[in-house]
Amino acid sequence: MMMGETGRAEDLMLLSALHKGKVLSGRCVNPLLRAGFATVGDITKLRRREVSKIPGLGEKGLEELDKLLITLGLSYREDRKP
């Protein structure tokens, strides 16, 4: 599936743009980009525990992601109601 194909706003929120806008730090964004993630929507498709295993993404980076998702009204896969 191509980015943005679903029409969801989170699929259009580029991680690199959030970093440039100083919404997320390099310690958070760089490991995600190296692991192949490009958008916030990519992150919401995973469970938090899966995201926590991304090499180079430490606890502080994970906390940044948690706060971002809460601010945007989004969640990791396991947190969503069916």
C-alpha positions as CSV (number, residue, x, y, z in Angstrom):
1,M,0.0,0.0,0.0
2,M,1.4,3.4,-1.0
3,M,1.7,6.2,1.6
4,G,-1.6,8.1,1.9
5,E,-3.5,5.6,-0.1
6,T,-5.9,5.1,2.8
7,G,-6.7,8.8,3.0
8,R,-6.0,8.9,6.8
9,A,-4.3,12.0,8.0
10,E,-1.7,10.1,9.9
11,D,-0.6,8.4,6.7
12,L,0.4,11.8,5.4
13,M,2.3,13.0,8.5
14,L,5.9,12.4,7.6
15,L,8.3,11.6,10.4
16,S,11.0,13.7,8.8
17,A,8.7,16.7,8.7
18,L,7.8,16.3,12.4
19,H,11.5,16.3,13.1
20,K,12.2,19.4,11.0
21,G,9.3,21.1,12.8
22,K,10.9,20.1,16.1
23,V,7.9,18.0,17.1
24,L,10.1,14.9,17.4
25,S,13.8,14.7,18.3
26,G,16.4,13.0,16.1
27,R,16.8,10.3,18.8
28,C,13.2,9.4,18.0
29,V,13.0,9.9,14.3
30,N,16.3,8.6,13.1
31,P,15.9,5.0,14.3
32,L,12.4,4.9,12.9
33,L,13.6,6.1,9.5
34,R,16.4,3.6,9.5
35,A,13.9,0.8,10.3
36,G,11.8,1.8,7.2
37,F,9.0,3.9,8.8
38,A,8.1,7.1,7.0
39,T,4.8,8.2,8.5
40,V,2.9,8.4,11.8
41,G,0.4,6.0,10.3
42,D,3.2,3.4,9.9
43,I,3.8,3.5,13.6
44,T,0.1,3.1,14.5
45,K,0.0,-0.2,12.7
46,L,2.3,-1.7,15.3
47,R,1.9,-2.6,18.9
48,R,3.9,-0.5,21.4
49,R,6.0,-3.5,22.4
50,E,7.0,-3.9,18.7
51,V,7.9,-0.3,18.4
52,S,10.0,-0.5,21.6
53,K,12.2,-3.2,19.9
54,I,13.3,-1.0,17.1
55,P,17.1,-0.8,17.3
56,G,18.3,2.6,18.5
57,L,14.9,3.7,19.8
58,G,15.3,4.2,23.5
59,E,12.9,4.8,26.3
60,K,13.0,8.6,25.8
61,G,12.3,8.3,22.1
62,L,9.4,5.9,22.8
63,E,8.0,8.4,25.4
64,E,8.1,11.1,22.7
65,L,6.1,8.8,20.4
66,D,3.6,8.1,23.1
67,K,3.0,11.8,23.7
68,L,2.7,12.5,20.0
69,L,0.1,9.8,19.5
70,I,-1.9,11.0,22.5
71,T,-1.7,14.6,21.2
72,L,-3.0,13.5,17.8
73,G,-5.7,11.3,19.3
74,L,-4.1,8.2,17.9
75,S,-2.8,5.0,19.4
76,Y,-0.7,1.9,18.8
77,R,-2.5,-1.1,17.4
78,E,-3.2,-2.8,20.7
79,D,-4.7,0.3,22.3
80,R,-7.5,0.6,19.8
81,K,-11.0,-0.6,20.5
82,P,-12.2,-3.2,18.0
